[in-house]
Amino acid sequence: MIPVEKTTFGVPRFLAFIDLGYLNEAVKIAEEVFEVQAREAGNAPDQNQLGNINATRQSLYRSIFISAYACFEQNLDELCNMKREKLACLLKPNDLKDRGIARSIKYAQKALSAAIDTNKKPWVTLELLGSVRNHLVHYGPSFNDSGEHSKLYGRLQNSDLVSLRPMICFDAEQLEKVFDVLLTGVNDFSESMS
């Protein structure tokens, strides 16, 4: 039998955005713990401990960002599938070559006649977040001297959703803003298919 304190709850895939709330709560709890540890380590003669705490914080926050983006992506995919079933549309999202949110958007526009303007907010910001997600997953938080990396670095310098130290970093407030953008995207996507 599972101990009561280890009991957990899950949500159906079409409610995956609820996981964003759980991730947001995790950030708040983690931030409290990290702040206490950083204060204690800040007074220590060996500053390696503080550096390790901050490196751990960034590793966790980048993982939370990637998980949050995955929740967003899953939710759009599931919204497409639910609408497809309701309309008895034969074309499935998986029939398209695209992947991720690009596939969901293209499917919603072409198969479900959704009016999604990706040149407006929140989609412009979501495209930037998708670029951050892809960079973190495929290259990690650092940048090299390639043109592609330099271009992304330049775009991120003006964003209040990430910090560059010089690698990609997040703080708790930035992650909360990211969650807000993701939820706005879910709402906009849902409304476009109504």
Backbone as a printed PyTorch tensor [residue, N CA C, xyz], in Angstrom:
tensor([[[  0.8420,  -1.1840,   0.0000],
         [  0.0000,   0.0000,   0.0000],
         [  0.8880,   1.2500,   0.0000]],

        [[  0.4800,   2.2280,  -0.7600],
         [  1.2320,   3.4830,  -0.8610],
         [  0.9440,   4.3350,   0.3670]],

        [[  1.9930,   4.8470,   1.0220],
         [  1.7660,   5.7310,   2.1670],
         [  0.9700,   6.9670,   1.7360]],

        [[  0.1050,   7.4370,   2.6060],
         [ -0.7670,   8.5730,   2.3110],
         [  0.0260,   9.7810,   1.8160]],

        [[  1.1720,  10.0500,   2.4140],
         [  1.9480,  11.2340,   2.0260],
         [  2.5390,  11.1300,   0.6170]],

        [[  2.4790,   9.9250,   0.0170],
         [  2.9920,   9.7520,  -1.3470],
         [  1.8670,   9.6470,  -2.3700]],

        [[  0.6330,   9.7970,  -1.9320],
         [ -0.5040,   9.7680,  -2.8380],
         [ -0.4260,  10.9670,  -3.7710]],

        [[ -0.7420,  10.7400,  -5.0210],
         [ -0.7100,  11.8400,  -5.9910],
         [ -1.9490,  11.7890,  -6.8620]],

        [[ -2.1840,  12.8700,  -7.5570],
         [ -3.3340,  12.9640,  -8.4380],
         [ -2.8580,  13.2950,  -9.8390]],

        [[ -3.5810,  12.8450, -10.8030],
         [ -3.2920,  13.1670, -12.1940],
         [ -4.5270,  13.7770, -12.8200]],

        [[ -4.3510,  14.3020, -14.0120],
         [ -5.4790,  14.8910, -14.7220],
         [ -5.5440,  14.2830, -16.1130]],

        [[ -6.7550,  14.2410, -16.6980],
         [ -6.8510,  13.7620, -18.0800],
         [ -6.0390,  14.6710, -19.0050]],

        [[ -5.6270,  14.1450, -20.1380],
         [ -4.7510,  14.8940, -21.0400],
         [ -5.3600,  16.2240, -21.4680]],

        [[ -6.6930,  16.2800, -21.6640],
         [ -7.2960,  17.5290, -22.1140],
         [ -7.2690,  18.6050, -21.0310]],

        [[ -6.9230,  18.2280, -19.8180],
         [ -6.7810,  19.1960, -18.7320],
         [ -5.3150,  19.3700, -18.3350]],

        [[ -4.4200,  19.0560, -19.2490],
         [ -2.9850,  19.1020, -18.9450],
         [ -2.5250,  20.4700, -18.4650]],

        [[ -3.2500,  21.5310, -18.8510],
         [ -2.8380,  22.8660, -18.4090],
         [ -2.9440,  23.0140, -16.8960]],

        [[ -3.7230,  22.1530, -16.2390],
         [ -3.8080,  22.1800, -14.7740],
         [ -2.4380,  21.8730, -14.1710]],

        [[ -1.6630,  21.0510, -14.8660],
         [ -0.3050,  20.7620, -14.3940],
         [  0.5370,  22.0300, -14.2950]],

        [[  0.2010,  23.0560, -15.0840],
         [  0.9130,  24.3320, -14.9720],
         [  0.7410,  24.9160, -13.5730]],

        [[ -0.4420,  24.7440, -12.9920],
         [ -0.6720,  25.2080, -11.6240],
         [  0.2030,  24.4570, -10.6330]],

        [[  0.3140,  23.1500, -10.8260],
         [  1.1840,  22.3590,  -9.9510],
         [  2.6450,  22.7860, -10.1070]],

        [[  3.0590,  23.0260, -11.3500],
         [  4.4340,  23.4760, -11.5800],
         [  4.6750,  24.8500, -10.9600]],

        [[  3.6760,  25.7180, -11.0430],
         [  3.8010,  27.0480, -10.4380],
         [  3.9640,  26.9370,  -8.9220]],

        [[  3.2000,  26.0570,  -8.3060],
         [  3.3370,  25.8410,  -6.8580],
         [  4.7100,  25.2640,  -6.5260]],

        [[  5.2030,  24.3730,  -7.3750],
         [  6.5370,  23.7950,  -7.1510],
         [  7.6080,  24.8790,  -7.1950]],

        [[  7.4670,  25.8250,  -8.1180],
         [  8.4380,  26.9240,  -8.2110],
         [  8.4290,  27.7400,  -6.9280]],

        [[  7.2390,  28.0470,  -6.4230],
         [  7.1360,  28.8600,  -5.2000],
         [  7.7970,  28.1630,  -4.0110]],

        [[  7.5290,  26.8800,  -3.8690],
         [  8.1190,  26.1170,  -2.7620],
         [  9.6350,  26.0290,  -2.9300]],

        [[ 10.0770,  25.7210,  -4.1410],
         [ 11.5180,  25.6060,  -4.3990],
         [ 12.2140,  26.9360,  -4.1490]],

        [[ 11.5910,  28.0300,  -4.5570],
         [ 12.2100,  29.3450,  -4.3830],
         [ 12.4130,  29.6550,  -2.9030]],

        [[ 11.4250,  29.3130,  -2.0810],
         [ 11.5690,  29.5310,  -0.6330],
         [ 12.7590,  28.7470,  -0.0840]],

        [[ 12.8630,  27.4930,  -0.4740],
         [ 13.9570,  26.6410,   0.0030],
         [ 15.2990,  27.1710,  -0.4930]],

        [[ 15.3720,  27.4910,  -1.7800],
         [ 16.6370,  27.9970,  -2.3370],
         [ 17.0520,  29.3150,  -1.6980]],

        [[ 16.0980,  30.1820,  -1.4200],
         [ 16.4320,  31.4750,  -0.8040],
         [ 17.0390,  31.2820,   0.5870]],

        [[ 16.4650,  30.3810,   1.3680],
         [ 17.0110,  30.0970,   2.7020],
         [ 18.4260,  29.5430,   2.5680]],

        [[ 18.5960,  28.5720,   1.6790],
         [ 19.9210,  27.9740,   1.4890],
         [ 20.9330,  28.9990,   0.9770]],

        [[ 20.5080,  29.8630,   0.0730],
         [ 21.4220,  30.8680,  -0.4860],
         [ 21.8350,  31.8820,   0.5790]],

        [[ 20.8960,  32.2750,   1.4280],
         [ 21.2370,  33.2060,   2.5190],
         [ 22.2670,  32.5870,   3.4500]],

        [[ 22.0380,  31.3270,   3.8120],
         [ 22.9770,  30.6340,   4.7010],
         [ 24.3400,  30.4630,   4.0350]],

        [[ 24.3450,  30.1060,   2.7710],
         [ 25.6110,  29.8910,   2.0570],
         [ 26.3120,  31.2070,   1.7550]],

        [[ 25.5490,  32.2820,   1.6460],
         [ 26.1360,  33.5830,   1.3430],
         [ 27.0610,  34.0780,   2.4280]],

        [[ 26.8720,  33.6010,   3.6450],
         [ 27.7210,  33.9980,   4.7700],
         [ 28.9070,  33.0580,   4.9720]],

        [[ 28.9260,  31.9670,   4.2240],
         [ 30.0030,  30.9810,   4.3910],
         [ 31.2700,  31.4750,   3.6990]],

        [[ 32.4320,  31.1190,   4.2610],
         [ 33.6870,  31.5350,   3.6270],
         [ 33.8930,  30.8900,   2.2520]],

        [[ 33.3740,  29.6890,   2.0570],
         [ 33.5160,  28.9940,   0.7780],
         [ 32.2920,  29.3060,  -0.0870]],

        [[ 32.4620,  30.1260,  -1.1000],
         [ 31.3460,  30.5310,  -1.9500],
         [ 30.9570,  29.4780,  -2.9850]],

        [[ 31.6850,  28.3460,  -3.0140],
         [ 31.2990,  27.2690,  -3.9180],
         [ 29.9180,  26.7350,  -3.5740]],

        [[ 29.5860,  26.7140,  -2.2990],
         [ 28.2740,  26.2220,  -1.8820],
         [ 27.1690,  27.0930,  -2.4750]],

        [[ 27.3340,  28.4030,  -2.4370],
         [ 26.3460,  29.3080,  -3.0200],
         [ 26.2410,  29.0810,  -4.5310]],

        [[ 27.3700,  28.9160,  -5.1800],
         [ 27.3590,  28.6400,  -6.6200],
         [ 26.6360,  27.3500,  -6.9470]],

        [[ 26.8420,  26.3210,  -6.1270],
         [ 26.1570,  25.0460,  -6.3400],
         [ 24.6550,  25.1730,  -6.1260]],

        [[ 24.2520,  25.9360,  -5.1300],
         [ 22.8200,  26.1520,  -4.8760],
         [ 22.1850,  26.8450,  -6.0760]],

        [[ 22.8310,  27.8920,  -6.5700],
         [ 22.2720,  28.6170,  -7.7100],
         [ 22.2810,  27.7850,  -8.9840]],

        [[ 23.2970,  26.9440,  -9.1680],
         [ 23.3240,  26.0500, -10.3290],
         [ 22.1880,  25.0320, -10.2410]],

        [[ 21.9380,  24.5150,  -9.0390],
         [ 20.8400,  23.5710,  -8.8330],
         [ 19.5050,  24.2510,  -9.1090]],

        [[ 19.3570,  25.4760,  -8.6260],
         [ 18.1210,  26.2410,  -8.8500],
         [ 17.8690,  26.3930, -10.3540]],

        [[ 18.9080,  26.7740, -11.0950],
         [ 18.7270,  26.9770, -12.5330],
         [ 18.4240,  25.6690, -13.2550]],

        [[ 19.0520,  24.6030, -12.8520],
         [ 18.7670,  23.3050, -13.4570],
         [ 17.3010,  22.9330, -13.2460]],

        [[ 16.8190,  23.1210, -12.0310],
         [ 15.4170,  22.8260, -11.7280],
         [ 14.4870,  23.7500, -12.5020]],

        [[ 14.7760,  25.0400, -12.5260],
         [ 13.8940,  25.9940, -13.1950],
         [ 13.8560,  25.7700, -14.7070]],

        [[ 14.9840,  25.4130, -15.2980],
         [ 14.9690,  25.1020, -16.7320],
         [ 14.1350,  23.8430, -16.9890]],

        [[ 14.2270,  22.8630, -16.1050],
         [ 13.4180,  21.6460, -16.2430],
         [ 11.9370,  21.9600, -16.1000]],

        [[ 11.6040,  22.8290, -15.1770],
         [ 10.2080,  23.2350, -15.0030],
         [  9.7180,  23.9550, -16.2520]],

        [[ 10.5520,  24.8160, -16.8170],
         [ 10.1750,  25.5120, -18.0530],
         [  9.8730,  24.5020, -19.1610]],

        [[ 10.7560,  23.5290, -19.3460],
         [ 10.5650,  22.5250, -20.3950],
         [  9.2910,  21.7200, -20.1310]],

        [[  9.0440,  21.3540, -18.8840],
         [  7.8250,  20.6140, -18.5310],
         [  6.5810,  21.4520, -18.7820]],

        [[  6.6380,  22.7260, -18.4420],
         [  5.4920,  23.6170, -18.6520],
         [  5.1850,  23.7400, -20.1400]],

        [[  6.2210,  23.8880, -20.9410],
         [  6.0120,  23.9930, -22.3850],
         [  5.4180,  22.6870, -22.9300]],

        [[  5.8620,  21.5540, -22.4100],
         [  5.3150,  20.2590, -22.8350],
         [  3.8360,  20.1540, -22.4740]],

        [[  3.4520,  20.6360, -21.2980],
         [  2.0340,  20.6410, -20.9010],
         [  1.2130,  21.4610, -21.8870]],

        [[  1.7370,  22.6210, -22.2590],
         [  1.0690,  23.4940, -23.2230],
         [  0.8960,  22.7730, -24.5600]],

        [[  1.9610,  22.1750, -25.0330],
         [  1.9490,  21.4590, -26.3070],
         [  0.9380,  20.3100, -26.2890]],

        [[  0.9240,  19.5420, -25.2040],
         [ -0.0180,  18.4250, -25.0700],
         [ -1.4530,  18.9190, -25.0600]],

        [[ -1.6820,  20.0450, -24.3900],
         [ -3.0360,  20.5590, -24.2970],
         [ -3.5520,  20.9870, -25.6670]],

        [[ -2.7350,  21.6770, -26.4510],
         [ -3.1710,  22.0760, -27.7930],
         [ -3.4750,  20.8470, -28.6380]],

        [[ -2.6290,  19.8460, -28.5530],
         [ -2.8290,  18.6100, -29.3040],
         [ -4.1440,  17.9470, -28.9110]],

        [[ -4.4030,  17.9040, -27.6280],
         [ -5.6340,  17.2650, -27.1590],
         [ -6.8660,  18.0750, -27.5470]],

        [[ -6.7760,  19.3970, -27.5090],
         [ -7.9030,  20.2330, -27.9480],
         [ -8.2280,  19.9610, -29.4150]],

        [[ -7.2030,  19.7850, -30.2330],
         [ -7.4160,  19.4350, -31.6410],
         [ -8.1180,  18.0880, -31.7660]],

        [[ -7.6560,  17.1040, -31.0150],
         [ -8.2630,  15.7710, -31.0810],
         [ -9.7120,  15.7820, -30.6240]],

        [[-10.0120,  16.5280, -29.5750],
         [-11.3920,  16.5970, -29.0840],
         [-12.3070,  17.2500, -30.1210]],

        [[-11.8500,  18.3380, -30.7240],
         [-12.6550,  19.0290, -31.7390],
         [-12.8010,  18.1560, -32.9810]],

        [[-11.7440,  17.4470, -33.3560],
         [-11.7920,  16.5480, -34.5120],
         [-12.8510,  15.4720, -34.3110]],

        [[-12.8810,  14.8810, -33.1160],
         [-13.8750,  13.8490, -32.8230],
         [-15.2850,  14.4180, -32.8560]],

        [[-15.4450,  15.6020, -32.3190],
         [-16.7650,  16.2470, -32.2960],
         [-17.2690,  16.5070, -33.7170]],

        [[-16.3690,  16.9100, -34.6130],
         [-16.7420,  17.2100, -35.9970],
         [-16.6570,  15.9870, -36.9080]],

        [[-16.1880,  14.8580, -36.3790],
         [-15.9880,  13.6290, -37.1560],
         [-15.0900,  13.8820, -38.3680]],

        [[-14.0590,  14.6400, -38.1600],
         [-13.0860,  14.9620, -39.2140],
         [-12.1710,  13.7550, -39.4270]],

        [[-11.9940,  13.3640, -40.6770],
         [-11.1720,  12.1910, -40.9710],
         [ -9.6770,  12.4690, -40.8460]],

        [[ -9.2590,  13.6870, -41.1780],
         [ -7.8490,  14.0520, -41.0640],
         [ -7.4810,  14.1780, -39.5870]],

        [[ -6.3820,  13.5380, -39.2060],
         [ -5.9130,  13.5890, -37.8180],
         [ -4.6850,  14.4850, -37.7330]],

        [[ -4.4540,  15.0880, -36.5620],
         [ -3.2430,  15.9030, -36.4140],
         [ -1.9700,  15.1300, -36.7700]],

        [[ -1.9190,  13.8520, -36.4290],
         [ -0.7280,  13.0370, -36.7210],
         [ -0.5030,  12.8290, -38.2190]],

        [[ -1.5290,  13.1310, -39.0360],
         [ -1.3780,  12.9980, -40.4810],
         [ -0.5110,  14.1110, -41.0680]],

        [[ -0.2940,  15.1750, -40.3160],
         [  0.5200,  16.2950, -40.7840],
         [  1.9940,  16.0390, -40.4940]],

        [[  2.8520,  16.6320, -41.3120],
         [  4.2980,  16.4630, -41.1310],
         [  4.8170,  17.2240, -39.9200]],

        [[  4.2290,  18.3710, -39.6540],
         [  4.7080,  19.2060, -38.5510],
         [  4.5830,  18.4750, -37.2240]],

        [[  5.2810,  19.0020, -36.2220],
         [  5.2230,  18.4560, -34.8650],
         [  5.0010,  19.5990, -33.8860]],

        [[  4.6330,  19.2370, -32.6650],
         [  4.4980,  20.2330, -31.6080],
         [  3.3800,  21.2210, -31.8650]],

        [[  3.5770,  22.4410, -31.3560],
         [  2.5070,  23.4350, -31.4890],
         [  2.3110,  23.8510, -32.9420]],

        [[  3.3520,  23.7650, -33.7660],
         [  3.1900,  24.0980, -35.1890],
         [  2.1580,  23.1690, -35.8240]],

        [[  2.2060,  21.8880, -35.4750],
         [  1.2320,  20.9350, -36.0120],
         [ -0.1650,  21.2550, -35.5130]],

        [[ -0.2970,  21.5310, -34.2180],
         [ -1.6180,  21.8330, -33.6610],
         [ -2.2100,  23.0780, -34.3030]],

        [[ -1.3930,  24.1010, -34.4750],
         [ -1.8830,  25.3430, -35.0860],
         [ -2.2900,  25.0960, -36.5350]],

        [[ -1.4190,  24.4380, -37.3000],
         [ -1.7360,  24.1750, -38.7070],
         [ -2.9920,  23.3160, -38.8220]],

        [[ -3.1050,  22.3020, -37.9780],
         [ -4.2790,  21.4390, -38.0140],
         [ -5.5400,  22.2360, -37.6770]],

        [[ -5.4720,  23.0450, -36.6290],
         [ -6.6370,  23.8450, -36.2300],
         [ -7.0420,  24.8030, -37.3480]],

        [[ -6.0640,  25.4110, -38.0060],
         [ -6.3610,  26.3540, -39.0850],
         [ -6.9300,  25.6470, -40.3140]],

        [[ -6.2940,  24.5700, -40.7450],
         [ -6.6650,  23.9130, -42.0060],
         [ -7.8600,  22.9730, -41.8590]],

        [[ -7.8420,  22.1260, -40.8560],
         [ -8.8830,  21.1040, -40.7310],
         [-10.0890,  21.5750, -39.9250]],

        [[ -9.8590,  22.4900, -38.9900],
         [-10.9460,  22.9050, -38.0930],
         [-11.3810,  24.3530, -38.3190]],

        [[-10.7940,  25.0090, -39.3150],
         [-11.1270,  26.3980, -39.6750],
         [-10.9690,  27.3810, -38.5260]],

        [[ -9.9870,  27.1580, -37.6870],
         [ -9.7290,  28.0710, -36.5650],
         [ -8.9920,  29.3030, -37.0780]],

        [[ -9.3460,  30.4500, -36.5170],
         [ -8.7090,  31.7160, -36.9050],
         [ -7.6290,  32.0600, -35.8900]],

        [[ -6.4350,  31.5290, -36.1020],
         [ -5.3050,  31.7870, -35.2030],
         [ -4.2950,  32.6350, -35.9660]],

        [[ -4.0540,  33.8360, -35.4780],
         [ -3.0800,  34.7250, -36.1100],
         [ -1.7730,  34.6330, -35.3370]],

        [[ -0.8320,  33.8890, -35.8750],
         [  0.4370,  33.6570, -35.1830],
         [  1.3610,  34.8730, -35.2160]],

        [[  0.9400,  35.9320, -35.8880],
         [  1.7290,  37.1660, -35.9130],
         [  1.3340,  38.1270, -34.8000]],

        [[  0.4050,  37.7100, -33.9610],
         [ -0.0550,  38.5510, -32.8530],
         [  0.2460,  37.8640, -31.5320]],

        [[  0.0890,  38.6270, -30.4450],
         [  0.2400,  38.0450, -29.1070],
         [ -0.9320,  37.1140, -28.8780]],

        [[ -0.7820,  36.0500, -28.1760],
         [  0.3980,  35.5830, -27.4650],
         [  1.3380,  34.7450, -28.3330]],

        [[  0.9750,  34.5440, -29.6170],
         [  1.6760,  33.5710, -30.4540],
         [  3.1010,  33.9830, -30.7840]],

        [[  3.3510,  35.2700, -30.8970],
         [  4.7250,  35.7240, -31.1450],
         [  5.6030,  35.3640, -29.9450]],

        [[  5.0690,  35.6080, -28.7530],
         [  5.8080,  35.2710, -27.5280],
         [  5.9450,  33.7590, -27.3850]],

        [[  4.8930,  33.0270, -27.7290],
         [  4.9450,  31.5680, -27.6420],
         [  5.9690,  30.9890, -28.6190]],

        [[  6.1210,  31.6200, -29.7720],
         [  7.1400,  31.1630, -30.7270],
         [  8.5340,  31.3450, -30.1270]],

        [[  8.7410,  32.4680, -29.4440],
         [ 10.0270,  32.7010, -28.7820],
         [ 10.2570,  31.6530, -27.6900]],

        [[  9.2180,  31.3760, -26.9000],
         [  9.3480,  30.3560, -25.8520],
         [  9.6350,  28.9830, -26.4570]],

        [[  9.0380,  28.6940, -27.6060],
         [  9.3310,  27.4400, -28.2930],
         [ 10.7870,  27.3630, -28.7230]],

        [[ 11.3320,  28.4880, -29.1580],
         [ 12.7530,  28.5300, -29.5280],
         [ 13.6430,  28.2890, -28.3120]],

        [[ 13.2450,  28.8610, -27.1700],
         [ 13.9970,  28.6390, -25.9250],
         [ 13.9300,  27.1650, -25.5460]],

        [[ 12.7470,  26.6000, -25.6070],
         [ 12.5660,  25.1810, -25.2710],
         [ 13.4420,  24.3080, -26.1610]],

        [[ 13.3960,  24.5500, -27.4710],
         [ 14.1930,  23.7440, -28.3990],
         [ 15.6830,  23.8960, -28.1240]],

        [[ 16.1130,  25.1110, -27.8380],
         [ 17.5290,  25.3430, -27.5460],
         [ 17.9500,  24.5730, -26.2920]],

        [[ 17.1340,  24.6700, -25.2460],
         [ 17.4680,  23.9710, -23.9980],
         [ 17.5190,  22.4630, -24.1970]],

        [[ 16.5650,  21.9280, -24.9330],
         [ 16.4980,  20.4790, -25.1330],
         [ 17.6400,  19.9850, -26.0180]],

        [[ 17.9710,  20.7340, -27.0640],
         [ 18.9480,  20.2490, -28.0360],
         [ 20.3810,  20.7170, -27.7940]],

        [[ 20.5430,  21.8720, -27.1210],
         [ 21.8920,  22.4180, -26.9290],
         [ 22.2450,  22.6910, -25.4740]],

        [[ 21.2630,  22.6710, -24.5890],
         [ 21.5090,  23.0520, -23.2050],
         [ 21.3710,  24.5580, -23.0430]],

        [[ 21.7440,  25.0850, -21.8860],
         [ 21.5080,  26.5040, -21.6080],
         [ 22.5320,  27.4630, -22.2100]],

        [[ 23.6420,  26.9470, -22.7180],
         [ 24.7140,  27.8080, -23.2260],
         [ 24.5450,  28.0900, -24.7160]],

        [[ 25.2970,  29.0670, -25.1910],
         [ 25.2810,  29.4500, -26.5970],
         [ 26.6690,  29.2540, -27.1890]],

        [[ 26.7230,  28.8920, -28.4720],
         [ 28.0140,  28.8630, -29.1620],
         [ 28.0620,  30.0270, -30.1460]],

        [[ 29.0460,  30.0740, -30.9880],
         [ 29.2410,  31.2170, -31.8830],
         [ 28.4850,  31.1040, -33.2050]],

        [[ 27.5980,  30.1480, -33.3450],
         [ 26.8820,  29.9890, -34.6120],
         [ 25.9010,  31.1410, -34.8210]],

        [[ 25.5520,  31.3650, -36.0600],
         [ 24.6010,  32.4230, -36.3920],
         [ 23.2370,  32.2000, -35.7620]],

        [[ 22.8030,  30.9440, -35.7600],
         [ 21.5030,  30.6060, -35.1730],
         [ 21.4830,  30.9210, -33.6770]],

        [[ 22.5280,  30.5580, -32.9810],
         [ 22.6070,  30.8220, -31.5460],
         [ 22.6940,  32.3220, -31.2760]],

        [[ 23.4670,  33.0290, -32.0920],
         [ 23.6040,  34.4800, -31.9160],
         [ 22.2690,  35.1850, -32.1290]],

        [[ 21.5130,  34.7150, -33.1130],
         [ 20.2020,  35.3150, -33.3920],
         [ 19.2550,  35.1160, -32.2060]],

        [[ 19.2070,  33.9010, -31.6700],
         [ 18.3480,  33.6460, -30.5120],
         [ 18.8080,  34.4680, -29.3130]],

        [[ 20.0980,  34.5270, -29.0880],
         [ 20.6350,  35.3130, -27.9740],
         [ 20.1780,  36.7670, -28.0950]],

        [[ 20.2470,  37.3130, -29.3020],
         [ 19.8040,  38.6900, -29.5270],
         [ 18.3310,  38.8820, -29.2370]],

        [[ 17.5100,  37.9210, -29.6310],
         [ 16.0650,  38.0080, -29.3600],
         [ 15.7820,  37.9260, -27.8640]],

        [[ 16.5550,  37.1180, -27.1590],
         [ 16.3090,  36.9330, -25.7250],
         [ 16.7970,  38.1080, -24.8870]],

        [[ 17.7380,  38.8790, -25.4020],
         [ 18.2530,  40.0190, -24.6370],
         [ 17.1530,  41.0190, -24.2970]],

        [[ 16.1290,  41.0960, -25.1210],
         [ 15.0470,  42.0530, -24.9090],
         [ 13.8300,  41.4350, -24.2280]],

        [[ 13.9360,  40.1990, -23.8020],
         [ 12.7980,  39.5060, -23.1950],
         [ 12.8480,  39.5930, -21.6750]],

        [[ 11.6700,  39.7900, -21.0820],
         [ 11.5980,  39.7730, -19.6190],
         [ 11.2120,  38.3850, -19.0960]],

        [[ 11.1680,  37.3890, -19.9970],
         [ 10.7850,  36.0340, -19.6050],
         [ 11.9790,  35.1470, -19.2790]],

        [[ 13.1670,  35.5730, -19.6580],
         [ 14.3950,  34.8370, -19.3600],
         [ 15.4830,  35.8300, -18.9930]],

        [[ 16.5210,  35.3180, -18.3520],
         [ 17.7210,  36.1080, -18.0690],
         [ 18.8870,  35.4220, -18.7630]],

        [[ 19.8450,  36.2050, -19.1860],
         [ 21.0490,  35.6620, -19.8170],
         [ 22.2230,  35.9890, -18.9230]],

        [[ 22.8640,  34.9420, -18.3760],
         [ 23.9460,  35.1510, -17.3810],
         [ 25.2250,  34.4180, -17.7290]],

        [[ 25.7770,  34.3090, -18.8290],
         [ 25.2740,  34.5650, -20.1740],
         [ 24.4330,  33.4070, -20.7030]],

        [[ 24.2440,  32.3570, -19.9300],
         [ 23.4070,  31.2360, -20.3620],
         [ 21.9480,  31.5220, -20.0040]],

        [[ 21.0430,  30.7100, -20.5300],
         [ 19.6140,  30.8710, -20.2690],
         [ 19.3250,  30.5320, -18.8140]],

        [[ 18.7240,  31.4880, -18.1110],
         [ 18.3510,  31.3150, -16.7060],
         [ 16.9410,  31.8550, -16.4940]],

        [[ 16.3200,  31.4070, -15.4280],
         [ 14.9900,  31.8740, -15.0440],
         [ 14.9940,  32.2080, -13.5670]],

        [[ 14.1190,  33.1320, -13.1770],
         [ 13.8150,  33.2980, -11.7620],
         [ 12.3350,  32.9700, -11.5870]],

        [[ 11.8800,  32.9310, -10.3530],
         [ 10.5050,  32.5130, -10.0710],
         [  9.4880,  33.4340, -10.7400]],

        [[  9.7510,  34.7300, -10.7330],
         [  8.8200,  35.6820, -11.3430],
         [  8.7410,  35.4770, -12.8550]],

        [[  9.8690,  35.2070, -13.4700],
         [  9.8630,  34.9650, -14.9120],
         [  9.0730,  33.7080, -15.2550]],

        [[  9.2360,  32.6610, -14.4690],
         [  8.4760,  31.4410, -14.7350],
         [  6.9840,  31.6810, -14.5620]],

        [[  6.6070,  32.4940, -13.6040],
         [  5.1860,  32.8160, -13.4350],
         [  4.6600,  33.5480, -14.6710]],

        [[  5.4560,  34.4480, -15.2270],
         [  5.0650,  35.1400, -16.4650],
         [  4.9560,  34.1490, -17.6200]],

        [[  5.8810,  33.1990, -17.6770],
         [  5.8280,  32.1650, -18.7160],
         [  4.5310,  31.3800, -18.5900]],

        [[  4.1600,  30.9890, -17.3730],
         [  2.9160,  30.2490, -17.1640],
         [  1.7250,  31.0680, -17.6410]],

        [[  1.7280,  32.3700, -17.3660],
         [  0.6360,  33.2400, -17.8180],
         [  0.5400,  33.2590, -19.3430]],

        [[  1.6800,  33.3380, -20.0170],
         [  1.6870,  33.3360, -21.4850],
         [  1.1510,  32.0030, -22.0100]],

        [[  1.5680,  30.9030, -21.4040],
         [  1.0960,  29.5860, -21.8370],
         [ -0.4120,  29.4550, -21.6480]],

        [[ -0.9270,  29.9110, -20.5230],
         [ -2.3720,  29.8480, -20.2840],
         [ -3.1320,  30.7470, -21.2490]],

        [[ -2.5760,  31.9080, -21.5500],
         [ -3.1930,  32.7910, -22.5370],
         [ -3.2440,  32.0950, -23.8930]],

        [[ -2.1860,  31.3640, -24.2270],
         [ -2.1590,  30.6060, -25.4730],
         [ -3.2270,  29.5260, -25.5150]],

        [[ -3.4000,  28.8040, -24.4170],
         [ -4.4460,  27.7700, -24.3470],
         [ -5.8150,  28.4130, -24.5340]],

        [[ -6.0570,  29.5220, -23.8450],
         [ -7.3530,  30.2010, -23.9590],
         [ -7.5950,  30.7060, -25.3780]],

        [[ -6.5880,  31.3330, -25.9770],
         [ -6.7240,  31.8560, -27.3360],
         [ -6.9860,  30.7210, -28.3230]],

        [[ -6.2690,  29.6290, -28.1590],
         [ -6.4340,  28.4710, -29.0380],
         [ -7.8460,  27.9030, -28.8980]],

        [[ -8.3190,  27.7560, -27.6650],
         [ -9.6650,  27.2190, -27.4140],
         [-10.7310,  28.1140, -28.0280]],

        [[-10.5860,  29.4170, -27.7960],
         [-11.5780,  30.3660, -28.3180],
         [-11.5860,  30.3900, -29.8400]],

        [[-10.4430,  30.1980, -30.4560],
         [-10.3740,  30.2320, -31.9230],
         [-11.1130,  29.0570, -32.5510]],

        [[-11.3180,  27.9950, -31.7900],
         [-12.0060,  26.8170, -32.3160],
         [-13.4730,  26.7720, -31.9030]],

        [[-13.9410,  27.7790, -31.1920],
         [-15.3450,  27.7900, -30.7260],
         [-16.3020,  28.1160, -31.8500]]])
